Amino acid sequence: MSLDESQTIRPADTTPTPTLSRADAPGPDAPDAGNGTPDSEASSGGRRSPRSGGWAAVRPLVLRMHFYAGLLIAPLLFIAAGTGLLYALSWQAESIVYSDELTVARVGDGAVPLSTQVRAAQGAAPTGKVIGVWPAPEAADTTRVIMEKPGLAEGETLTVFVDPYTADVRGQLTTAGDALPLRAWLSEFHSSLQLGEFGRNYSELAASWLWVVALGGLALWIGRRRSRRALLVLPDRKATGRRKTLSWHGVVGLWAVAGLVALSATGLTWSKYAGENIGQLQDRLGGATPAVSATLGGAADPAGAGEHAGHQMPGGEEMPPPQPTADIGIDKAVEAARAAGVGDHVRVTLPAEGKGYVIKEQDKQVPVHLDAVAVDPADGKVMDELRFADYPVLAQLTRFGIDLHMGQTFGLANQLALAALAVALMFLVFWGYRMWWLRRPTKDRALSFGRPQPRGAWRKAPVTLLLPLAAVTAVVGWFVPMLGISLIAFLAIDVLLGFVAGRRAAAVGA
């Protein structure tokens, strides 16, 4: 991300974003390069270049915003990119670190019943309560028996890994969803730096600015004048010094911008503040993610608690609850689901009070298999079914976006792409700070700072452009609160610095 000429984008993402090069600094391809002015228009004493029009009026504003956003948000982006890189690689690391738990010693001829595997897991963890079972998805994989256990943190479960061929327990680990300890820790590190709810603000702030910096940098890079069109998409190998850094910063940002904006958008969907607004908007547009209904009715209520609880017999004694309805068992429930077309990489949620079995597909790689059914534990009939094809389009896009962000949709290729984006972002941040350093004045002071786009650009912009731009900025700032709050802070700091500079200039003049 360019501090001097452009800025980088994302994660969050959280986790990460690259910075696109700032177009105000003279580049190797600019006719006026080397004159020391912050942008090509300033080289003629403030006169606009032949590229007049709306962009010429807005460009100074974009330059100044890109500079300050890059300068102040870049550290968060770099952290998000680094932690995101670790998370992207955690999928493969997980398969190595936990190979004993995840794989069987030898693939057998046939699996024992799931009920037998569950009993083996209960024997290994007698204090746990089984709430779900994930049958082995591949021949060499183990079955996961998911349990609630006293003493675990919120969101954590105990997973017992069972050999589906012998019912031998291969191990047990504390997990969060489908993430084993290593990936669960890195996921939390990426999203909150292991600082809890307060730490989530860092990743949301980075994700909120990522797309702004990325798109602003893209516009600045494309809008630069260059002698050869190839320099738009390929680095200038003849350039040296700051021009070389700018060339690499702009080209890498150009190639990475689509992925970084996507990371920003998907990261915001589960952020604390913007995520809530996005969820409400999605619901209003009819894009809420549906869920299969597993609620039992009438006599199917396993305990009848809703109908009989609290009733008393003559004499004041409380009426004992009716005995639960007979359970067909997990094996027959899975057979019923397979008969209904739900059988790829399933995860079984066991019946709870007033609920039946829920069997969901969890194969998120393309083509996805995410259908689900609810099965009555009394007779094995399918009570409800939900097909992924019937999801609203917005719900499907949200599902795809989140899975892409987490590296699941295309497996290893997806994870490598995320790692490449993270590395690109880290280089963009580095190049941005380097350009800022190389641009500093050195004649009078050994240490100084690079100059931003001069103040007053907004006063030169036409009202017909300024008012719509202000309106859009206000709406976006309200919808993405961390962006709006930080933007107000930036403006306040800028006004204060301008006031101080004006007082100093007046004092010198006097």
C-alpha positions in Angstrom: 0.0 0.0 0.0 1.3 3.3 -0.9 1.7 5.9 1.7 3.0 8.2 -0.7 0.9 7.6 -3.7 -1.6 5.0 -3.0 -2.7 2.6 -0.4 -3.2 -0.9 0.3 -6.2 -3.1 1.1 -7.7 -5.5 3.4 -8.2 -8.5 5.5 -10.0 -8.8 8.0 -9.6 -10.1 7.3 -10.3 -9.2 8.0 -8.3 -11.1 7.2 -6.2 -8.4 4.8 -6.0 -5.7 1.9 -3.5 -4.4 -0.6 -2.6 -0.9 -1.4 -2.6 0.6 -4.8 -0.1 3.0 -5.8 -0.7 6.7 -5.4 -0.8 8.4 -8.6 0.3 11.8 -7.3 4.0 11.0 -7.2 6.0 11.4 -10.4 6.4 8.1 -12.0 8.9 6.7 -14.5 6.3 7.1 -17.2 5.1 10.6 -16.4 6.3 13.5 -18.6 6.7 15.8 -15.6 8.4 13.2 -13.5 11.1 14.5 -11.2 9.7 18.0 -10.6 8.9 17.3 -7.0 5.2 18.2 -7.2 2.7 15.9 -5.6 0.8 15.5 -8.8 1.1 16.1 -12.4 -1.5 18.9 -12.4 0.5 20.9 -9.8 3.5 21.0 -12.1 1.9 23.7 -14.1 1.2 26.0 -11.2 -2.2 24.5 -10.3 -3.5 24.5 -13.9 -5.3 21.3 -14.8 -3.7 19.0 -17.3 -5.5 18.2 -20.6 -7.3 15.4 -18.8 -9.9 17.8 -17.4 -13.3 16.9 -16.2 -14.8 15.1 -13.3 -11.8 12.8 -12.6 -9.4 15.8 -12.7 -11.5 17.5 -10.0 -11.9 14.4 -7.8 -8.4 13.1 -8.2 -6.7 15.4 -5.6 -9.3 14.3 -3.0 -8.7 10.6 -3.8 -4.9 11.2 -3.5 -5.1 12.8 -0.1 -7.5 10.2 1.2 -5.3 7.4 -0.2 -2.3 8.9 1.4 -3.7 9.2 4.9 -5.6 5.9 4.9 -2.4 4.2 3.7 -0.3 5.9 6.4 -2.6 5.3 9.3 -4.4 2.0 8.4 -1.5 0.2 6.8 -0.2 -1.3 10.1 -3.5 -3.0 10.7 -3.6 -4.2 7.1 -0.1 -5.7 7.5 -1.1 -7.5 10.7 -4.3 -8.8 9.1 -2.4 -10.0 6.1 0.2 -11.8 8.2 -2.3 -13.5 10.4 -4.4 -14.3 7.3 -1.4 -15.9 5.7 -1.0 -18.2 8.7 -4.7 -19.1 8.7 -4.6 -19.9 5.0 -1.7 -22.3 5.6 -3.4 -23.8 8.7 -5.6 -26.2 6.7 -2.6 -28.1 5.4 -0.7 -27.8 8.8 -3.8 -29.2 10.5 -3.7 -32.4 8.4 -0.1 -32.9 9.4 -0.2 -32.0 13.1 -3.3 -34.0 13.7 -2.8 -36.9 11.3 -3.2 -39.5 14.0 -6.6 -38.2 14.9 -7.8 -37.5 11.4 -6.8 -40.7 9.6 -7.2 -44.4 10.3 -4.3 -46.8 10.7 -5.6 -49.1 7.9 -8.6 -48.9 5.6 -10.9 -51.8 6.2 -13.4 -53.7 4.1 -16.5 -52.2 5.8 -17.4 -49.7 8.6 -19.1 -50.8 11.8 -22.5 -49.1 12.6 -22.4 -45.5 13.7 -24.1 -46.4 16.9 -21.2 -48.7 17.8 -18.7 -45.9 17.0 -20.7 -43.5 19.2 -20.6 -46.0 22.1 -16.9 -46.3 21.8 -16.5 -42.5 21.9 -18.8 -42.4 25.0 -16.5 -44.9 26.7 -13.5 -42.7 26.0 -15.2 -39.6 27.3 -17.9 -40.7 29.8 -18.6 -37.2 31.1 -19.4 -35.8 27.7 -22.9 -35.6 26.2 -23.1 -36.5 22.5 -24.7 -33.9 20.4 -23.5 -34.7 16.9 -21.7 -37.2 14.7 -19.7 -36.5 11.6 -19.3 -39.9 9.7 -16.0 -40.3 8.0 -16.2 -38.5 4.6 -13.4 -40.4 2.9 -12.2 -44.0 3.2 -9.1 -43.1 5.2 -10.8 -40.6 7.5 -12.0 -41.1 11.0 -15.5 -40.4 12.3 -15.9 -37.4 14.6 -18.2 -37.7 17.6 -19.1 -34.2 18.9 -19.8 -33.8 22.7 -20.7 -31.1 25.1 -18.5 -31.3 28.2 -18.4 -29.2 31.5 -15.5 -26.8 31.7 -15.3 -25.9 28.0 -15.5 -22.3 26.8 -18.4 -21.0 24.9 -18.4 -22.3 21.3 -16.0 -25.1 22.1 -16.9 -28.8 22.0 -15.0 -32.1 22.7 -14.4 -34.1 19.6 -13.6 -37.8 19.8 -12.1 -39.4 16.7 -13.1 -43.0 16.0 -11.8 -45.5 13.5 -15.0 -46.4 11.5 -13.7 -49.9 10.7 -12.7 -51.0 14.2 -14.4 -48.5 16.5 -11.0 -47.8 18.1 -10.7 -44.3 19.5 -7.8 -42.5 17.7 -7.8 -39.4 20.0 -9.9 -36.5 21.4 -9.4 -32.8 21.0 -11.1 -29.6 22.0 -12.6 -28.0 18.8 -14.5 -25.0 17.6 -16.9 -25.9 14.9 -14.9 -27.9 12.4 -11.6 -26.3 13.4 -9.1 -28.3 15.4 -7.0 -26.5 18.1 -4.3 -25.1 15.8 -6.7 -23.6 13.2 -9.1 -22.5 15.8 -6.4 -20.5 17.5 -5.1 -19.0 14.3 -8.6 -18.1 13.3 -9.2 -16.2 16.5 -5.7 -14.6 16.2 -6.6 -13.4 12.7 -10.0 -11.9 13.7 -9.2 -10.5 17.1 -5.4 -11.0 17.9 -6.6 -13.1 20.8 -7.9 -10.0 22.5 -11.6 -11.0 22.6 -14.4 -8.6 21.6 -12.1 -5.6 21.8 -9.6 -7.1 19.4 -12.3 -7.6 16.7 -12.3 -3.8 16.2 -8.8 -4.1 14.5 -10.0 -6.5 11.8 -13.2 -4.7 11.2 -11.4 -1.4 10.8 -8.9 -3.0 8.4 -11.7 -4.6 6.4 -13.7 -1.4 6.3 -10.9 0.6 4.7 -9.6 -2.2 2.5 -12.0 -1.8 -0.4 -11.8 2.0 -0.2 -8.0 2.0 -0.4 -8.0 -0.7 -3.1 -10.5 1.0 -5.4 -9.0 4.4 -4.8 -5.6 3.1 -5.7 -6.9 1.3 -8.7 -8.4 4.6 -10.0 -5.2 6.5 -9.4 -3.0 3.9 -11.1 -5.2 3.6 -14.2 -5.5 7.4 -14.4 -1.7 7.9 -14.6 -0.2 9.0 -17.8 2.4 6.5 -19.2 4.4 6.3 -22.3 3.5 2.6 -22.9 0.3 0.8 -22.2 2.2 -2.3 -21.1 3.4 -0.4 -18.0 -0.2 -0.5 -16.7 0.0 -4.2 -16.1 3.7 -5.0 -16.0 6.4 -3.4 -13.8 8.9 -1.1 -15.4 12.2 -3.0 -15.4 14.1 0.1 -16.5 13.0 2.2 -13.6 15.2 2.8 -10.5 14.7 4.1 -7.0 11.3 5.4 -6.1 10.0 5.0 -9.6 10.7 1.3 -9.5 9.0 0.9 -6.2 6.0 2.8 -7.5 5.8 0.6 -10.6 5.8 -2.6 -8.6 3.3 -1.2 -6.1 0.9 -0.2 -8.8 1.1 -3.3 -10.9 0.8 -5.8 -8.0 -2.0 -3.7 -6.6 -3.8 -3.8 -10.0 -3.5 -7.6 -10.2 -4.6 -8.1 -6.6 -7.4 -5.6 -6.3 -10.3 -7.9 -7.2 -9.3 -10.5 -4.6 -8.6 -7.9 -1.9 -12.0 -6.2 -2.4 -13.6 -9.6 -2.2 -11.8 -10.3 1.1 -12.9 -7.0 2.4 -16.6 -7.5 1.5 -16.7 -11.1 2.8 -14.8 -10.2 5.9 -17.3 -7.5 6.7 -20.3 -9.9 6.5 -19.4 -11.4 9.9 -17.9 -8.3 11.5 -19.5 -6.9 14.7 -21.0 -3.6 13.5 -21.0 -3.6 9.7 -22.0 -7.3 9.8 -25.1 -6.5 11.7 -26.2 -3.9 9.1 -25.4 -6.3 6.2 -27.4 -9.0 7.9 -30.4 -6.7 8.3 -30.2 -5.5 4.8 -30.0 -9.1 3.5 -33.0 -10.1 5.5 -35.0 -7.1 4.1 -34.1 -8.1 0.6 -35.3 -11.6 1.2 -31.9 -13.1 1.3 -31.8 -14.7 4.7 -30.3 -18.1 4.9 -33.1 -20.7 5.4 -32.9 -23.6 7.9 -34.5 -27.0 7.9 -37.3 -27.4 10.5 -36.7 -30.3 12.9 -39.5 -29.4 15.4 -41.6 -32.4 16.5 -45.3 -32.1 16.9 -48.0 -33.8 19.0 -47.1 -37.3 20.1 -43.7 -37.0 18.5 -42.6 -34.7 21.2 -40.0 -37.0 22.9 -40.7 -35.9 26.4 -44.0 -34.1 26.1 -42.6 -31.4 28.2 -44.3 -28.6 26.4 -47.7 -30.2 27.0 -47.5 -31.8 30.4 -44.8 -30.1 32.3 -46.0 -28.6 35.6 -49.3 -30.6 35.6 -50.3 -32.1 39.0 -52.2 -35.3 39.9 -55.0 -35.2 42.4 -53.5 -34.8 45.9 -51.0 -32.2 44.7 -48.3 -34.6 43.4 -46.6 -33.5 40.2 -47.5 -35.6 37.2 -44.4 -37.4 35.9 -43.4 -36.6 32.4 -44.3 -39.2 29.8 -41.6 -41.6 28.6 -39.7 -40.6 25.5 -40.8 -42.0 22.2 -38.6 -44.9 20.9 -35.6 -43.7 18.9 -34.9 -45.4 15.6 -31.2 -44.8 16.1 -28.6 -42.8 14.2 -28.0 -45.6 11.6 -31.6 -45.7 10.4 -31.8 -41.9 10.5 -28.8 -41.6 8.2 -30.3 -44.3 5.9 -33.5 -42.2 5.7 -31.5 -39.1 4.8 -29.6 -41.0 2.1 -32.9 -42.2 0.7 -33.9 -38.6 0.5 -30.8 -37.7 -1.5 -28.7 -36.3 1.4 -25.6 -38.5 1.7 -22.4 -36.6 0.8 -20.1 -35.6 3.7 -23.0 -35.5 6.2 -23.1 -34.1 9.7 -25.7 -35.5 12.1 -27.2 -33.5 14.9 -28.8 -35.8 17.4 -32.4 -35.3 18.7 -32.9 -32.8 21.5 -36.0 -32.0 23.5 -38.8 -31.4 20.9 -36.5 -31.9 18.0 -35.7 -34.7 15.6 -32.5 -35.7 13.8 -31.0 -33.1 11.5 -28.7 -34.4 8.8 -26.8 -31.8 6.7 -24.4 -32.1 3.9 -21.2 -30.2 4.4 -19.2 -30.6 1.2 -18.4 -27.0 0.4 -16.1 -27.6 -2.5 -17.5 -27.0 -6.0 -20.0 -28.3 -6.8 -21.3 -27.8 -3.3 -23.5 -30.3 -1.5 -25.3 -28.5 1.3 -28.8 -30.1 1.3 -30.4 -31.0 4.6 -33.3 -33.0 6.0 -34.9 -33.5 9.4 -35.9 -37.0 10.4 -38.5 -38.1 12.9 -36.7 -40.2 15.6 -39.9 -42.2 16.2 -40.5 -43.6 12.7 -37.6 -42.5 10.5 -39.9 -40.3 8.3 -38.4 -37.2 6.7 -40.2 -34.2 8.3 -38.6 -31.5 6.3 -36.0 -31.0 3.6 -34.0 -28.1 2.3 -32.1 -28.0 -0.9 -29.2 -25.6 -1.5 -30.7 -24.8 -4.9 -33.7 -23.4 -3.1 -31.7 -20.9 -1.1 -32.3 -17.2 -2.1 -29.6 -15.9 -4.4 -28.2 -13.6 -1.8 -27.9 -16.5 0.7 -26.1 -18.6 -1.9 -23.7 -15.7 -2.6 -23.1 -15.2 1.1 -22.3 -18.9 1.6 -19.9 -18.9 -1.4 -18.2 -15.7 -0.2 -17.6 -16.9 3.3 -16.3 -20.2 2.2 -14.0 -18.6 -0.3 -12.7 -16.2 2.4 -12.0 -19.3 4.6 -10.3 -21.3 1.9 -12.9 -24.1 1.5 -14.6 -23.7 -1.8 -11.7 -24.8 -4.0 -9.6 -26.6 -1.4 -5.9 -26.3 -1.8 -6.1 -23.9 -4.8 -8.3 -21.6 -2.7 -5.9 -21.7 0.2 -2.9 -20.9 -2.0 -4.7 -18.0 -3.6 -5.5 -16.6 -0.2 -1.8 -17.0 0.8 -0.7 -15.2 -2.4 -3.1 -12.3 -1.6 -1.8 -12.0 1.9 1.8 -11.9 0.7 0.9 -9.3 -2.0 -0.8 -7.1 0.6 2.3 -7.3 2.9 4.5 -6.2 0.0 2.1 -3.4 -1.0 2.3 -2.0 2.5 6.1 -2.3 2.5 6.3 -0.5 -0.9 3.9 2.2 0.3 6.0 3.1 3.3 9.2 2.9 1.2 7.8 5.4 -1.3 6.8 7.7 1.6 10.3 7.5 3.0 12.0 8.1 -0.4 9.8 11.1 -1.0 10.8 12.9 2.1 12.7 16.2 1.7 16.3 15.8 2.8 18.0 19.2 2.1 17.3 20.8 5.4 16.6 17.8 7.7 18.1 14.4 7.8 14.8 12.9 9.0 11.5 14.1 7.7 8.2 12.8 6.3 6.8 12.5 2.8 4.4 15.2 1.7 0.7 14.4 1.2 -1.5 16.0 -1.5 -1.9 19.7 -0.6 -5.0 20.8 1.3 -7.8 22.6 -0.3 -8.6 20.1 -3.1 -12.2 19.8 -2.0 -12.7 23.6 -2.5 -11.7 23.3 -6.1 -14.1 20.5 -6.9 -17.4 21.4 -8.6 -20.5 21.4 -6.3 -22.2 19.1 -8.7 -19.6 16.4 -7.9 -18.9 17.4 -4.3 -22.5 17.1 -3.0 -23.2 13.6 -4.4 -19.8 12.5 -3.2 -20.5 13.8 0.3 -23.9 12.1 0.3 -22.5 8.7 -0.7 -19.7 9.0 1.8 -22.2 9.7 4.6 -24.4 6.8 3.7 -21.4 4.4 3.4 -20.0 5.7 6.7 -23.2 5.0 8.5 -23.6 1.6 7.0 -19.9 0.7 7.8 -19.5 2.4 11.2 -15.8 1.8 11.7 -15.1 3.4 8.3 -17.3 6.4 9.2 -15.9 7.0 12.7 -12.3 6.7 11.6 -13.0 9.0 8.6 -14.4 11.7 10.9 -11.3 11.2 13.1 -9.0 11.6 10.0 -10.8 14.8 9.0 -10.6 16.2 12.5 -6.8 15.6 12.7 -6.4 17.1 9.2 -8.3 20.2 10.2 -6.2 20.5 13.4 -3.0 20.1 11.5 -4.1 22.7 9.0 -5.0 25.2 11.7 -1.6 24.7 13.4 0.2 25.1 10.0 -1.8 28.3 9.4 -0.8 29.8 12.7 2.8 29.0 12.2 2.7 30.6 8.7 1.1 33.7 10.1 3.7 33.9 12.8 6.5 33.7 10.3 4.9 36.3 8.1 4.5 38.7 11.0 
